[in-house]
């Protein structure tokens, strides 16, 4: 743990969806590794609980209660980071929603729009606002949470699958545009984990058979490290492999 902690000492990290599940575990692991975490989520109370946990591991956080569909709010956050730190070292785009599991023809425009707004457009807005700040870092690292649903295209998972496929194209494009800079952009596929989203999607599943967000969290630290040079690829947690987005998952 000592080597990991020194690798992120003094670095500044934004984590979205930080109040629970994967985002909370990632934020806490980054903080424990030495980063100052800018924790973004809609729920103030859950953010305060995260802040308490981060303080207990000897690190610090800035809490940002923000709905990521408030795109102007993302721009204001970018401006505030620039004013305080003049750079951003790490962004973890974790926040996402499942939408409704039903035939594509039955999905309402409202639900379709909500899934795309959070899972795709909000992450584009993060890149748009934070790219100049990541370029100011000596080793900017962008990590976005994807899903095997992007390639499997199972029945009834339409909006979620489409949104994650679009996210993968977005991040791969961003990575290609930064091949000659210090910024690296990666996707991370958690696979089945013990989260609220998984419970909603698979209500009959025994959660005790699944790994936890805390099991995944060290990989955010690894990918966020200046020593990590991979870009435009997917770290697939279920198989513990880094793969091309076109590879079967």
C-alpha positions in Angstrom: 0.0 0.0 0.0 2.9 2.3 0.6 4.0 2.5 -3.1 0.5 3.1 -4.2 0.0 5.9 -1.7 3.1 7.8 -2.8 2.2 7.4 -6.4 -0.9 9.8 -6.1 0.5 12.0 -3.3 -0.6 15.6 -3.9 -2.6 14.9 -7.0 -6.1 16.3 -7.7 -8.9 13.9 -8.7 -12.5 14.4 -9.7 -14.8 11.5 -9.1 -18.5 11.6 -10.3 -21.2 9.4 -8.7 -19.0 9.5 -5.7 -21.6 9.0 -3.0 -22.1 5.3 -3.3 -21.1 2.1 -4.9 -18.2 2.1 -7.4 -17.7 5.9 -7.2 -17.5 5.9 -3.4 -15.0 3.1 -3.4 -12.9 4.7 -6.1 -12.9 8.1 -4.3 -11.9 6.5 -1.0 -9.1 4.5 -2.7 -7.7 7.5 -4.5 -7.8 9.5 -1.3 -6.1 6.7 0.6 -3.4 6.7 -2.1 -2.7 10.4 -1.4 -5.0 12.3 -3.9 -7.2 15.3 -2.9 -10.6 14.1 -4.1 -13.2 16.4 -5.6 -16.3 14.3 -4.9 -19.3 14.9 -7.2 -22.8 13.5 -6.5 -26.4 14.6 -6.1 -26.8 13.7 -2.4 -25.2 16.0 0.1 -25.6 13.7 3.1 -23.9 10.8 1.4 -21.1 13.1 0.3 -20.6 14.2 3.9 -20.3 10.5 4.9 -17.7 10.0 2.3 -15.8 13.0 3.5 -15.8 11.5 7.0 -14.3 8.3 5.6 -11.7 10.2 3.6 -10.7 12.1 6.7 -10.3 8.9 8.6 -7.7 7.7 6.1 -5.8 10.9 6.5 -6.7 12.6 3.3 -9.0 15.5 2.2 -11.9 16.1 -0.1 -13.9 18.9 -1.7 -17.6 18.1 -1.8 -19.6 19.1 -4.9 -23.4 18.4 -4.8 -24.2 18.5 -8.5 -26.6 16.8 -10.9 -24.4 16.1 -13.9 -27.2 17.1 -16.2 -26.6 20.6 -15.0 -24.0 21.1 -17.7 -23.4 24.7 -16.8 -22.6 23.4 -13.3 -19.9 21.2 -14.8 -18.4 24.3 -16.5 -18.5 26.2 -13.3 -16.7 23.3 -11.6 -14.0 23.4 -14.2 -13.5 27.1 -13.7 -13.3 26.6 -9.9 -10.7 23.9 -10.3 -8.6 26.1 -12.5 -8.8 29.0 -10.1 -7.7 26.9 -7.1 -5.3 24.3 -8.6 -4.5 25.5 -12.1 -4.7 21.8 -13.2 -6.5 18.5 -12.8 -4.6 15.2 -12.6 -7.4 12.7 -12.6 -11.0 12.4 -13.6 -13.1 9.4 -12.9 -16.4 9.4 -14.9 -18.4 6.9 -13.0 -21.9 8.3 -12.7 -24.5 6.4 -14.7 -28.1 5.3 -14.8 -29.6 2.0 -16.0 -32.9 3.3 -17.4 -35.8 0.9 -18.0 -35.3 -2.7 -19.1 -37.9 -3.2 -21.8 -38.3 -3.5 -25.6 -36.8 -0.6 -27.5 -40.1 0.3 -29.0 -41.6 0.7 -25.6 -39.0 3.1 -24.2 -40.3 6.6 -23.8 -38.4 9.6 -25.2 -38.0 10.9 -21.6 -36.3 7.7 -20.4 -34.1 7.5 -23.5 -33.1 11.2 -23.1 -32.3 10.7 -19.4 -30.0 7.7 -20.0 -28.1 9.5 -22.8 -27.9 12.8 -20.8 -26.2 11.1 -17.9 -24.2 8.3 -19.5 -23.0 10.1 -22.6 -23.5 13.8 -22.8 -22.5 14.5 -19.2 -19.2 12.6 -19.8 -18.6 14.6 -23.0 -19.2 17.8 -20.9 -16.7 16.6 -18.4 -14.1 16.1 -21.1 -15.0 19.5 -22.7 -14.6 21.3 -19.4 -11.6 19.4 -18.0 -9.5 18.7 -21.0 -7.5 22.0 -20.7 -6.9 21.2 -17.0 -5.8 17.6 -17.6 -3.4 19.0 -20.2 -1.9 21.2 -17.5 -1.0 18.1 -15.5 2.3 16.4 -16.0 0.3 13.2 -16.3 -3.5 13.7 -16.8 -5.5 10.5 -16.4 -9.2 10.1 -17.5 -11.0 6.9 -16.5 -14.6 6.2 -17.6 -16.7 3.4 -16.4 -18.2 1.3 -19.2 -20.0 -2.1 -19.3 -20.0 -5.4 -21.1 -23.5 -4.3 -22.2 -21.8 -2.0 -24.8 -21.0 -5.1 -26.9 -23.5 -7.7 -25.8 -26.6 -5.9 -26.9 -28.9 -8.1 -25.0 -32.7 -7.9 -25.4 -34.4 -5.1 -23.3 -31.1 -3.4 -22.4 -31.3 -0.9 -25.4 -30.8 2.6 -23.9 -28.0 1.4 -21.5 -26.2 -0.7 -24.1 -26.4 2.2 -26.7 -25.2 4.7 -24.1 -22.2 2.7 -23.1 -21.2 2.0 -26.7 -21.4 5.7 -27.4 -19.3 6.3 -24.3 -16.6 3.9 -25.5 -16.5 5.7 -28.9 -16.2 9.1 -27.1 -13.4 8.0 -24.8 -11.5 6.2 -27.6 -11.7 9.4 -29.7 -10.5 11.5 -26.8 -7.6 9.1 -26.3 -6.6 9.3 -30.0 -6.7 13.1 -29.9 -4.2 13.0 -27.0 -1.6 10.6 -28.2 1.0 13.3 -28.3 0.1 14.9 -25.0 0.5 13.8 -21.3 -3.2 12.8 -21.1 -4.2 9.2 -21.1 -7.9 8.1 -21.4 -9.0 4.6 -20.4 -12.3 2.7 -20.0 -12.9 0.3 -17.1 -15.5 -2.5 -17.2 -16.4 -3.5 -13.7 -18.5 -6.6 -14.6 -21.0 -7.9 -12.1 -20.5 -6.2 -8.7 -22.5 -5.8 -5.6 -24.1 -2.4 -6.4 -27.6 -0.9 -6.3 -27.7 -0.8 -10.1 -26.9 -4.5 -10.4 -29.6 -5.3 -7.8 -32.1 -3.3 -9.9 -31.1 -5.1 -13.1 -30.9 -8.6 -11.5 -33.3 -8.7 -8.6 -33.2 -12.5 -8.2 -29.4 -12.7 -8.0 -27.7 -13.5 -4.7 -25.4 -10.4 -4.0 -23.2 -12.5 -1.8 -21.9 -14.3 -5.0 -20.6 -11.0 -6.4 -17.4 -9.1 -5.8 -17.6 -5.7 -4.3 -16.7 -2.1 -5.5 -13.9 -2.2 -2.9 -12.4 -5.2 -4.8 -12.3 -3.0 -7.9 -11.1 0.2 -6.4 -7.3 -0.5 -6.5 -7.5 -0.5 -10.3 -8.7 3.1 -10.4 -5.6 3.9 -8.4 -3.4 2.0 -10.8 -4.9 3.6 -13.9 -4.7 7.1 -12.3 -1.0 6.7 -11.6 1.5 8.8 -13.7 3.2 5.5 -14.3 0.2 4.1 -16.2 0.7 4.6 -19.9 -2.2 2.7 -21.4 -4.7 4.7 -23.4 -7.8 4.1 -25.6 -8.3 0.6 -24.2 -10.6 -1.2 -21.7 -9.5 -2.7 -18.4 -11.8 -5.7 -18.0 -12.1 -6.4 -14.3 -13.8 -9.8 -14.6 -10.9 -11.2 -16.6 -8.2 -9.0 -15.2 -7.1 -8.0 -18.7 -6.6 -4.9 -20.7 -8.4 -5.4 -24.0 -9.3 -3.6 -27.2 -12.9 -2.3 -27.2 -13.6 -4.7 -30.2 -12.5 -7.7 -28.1 -15.3 -10.0 -26.8 -16.2 -9.4 -23.1 
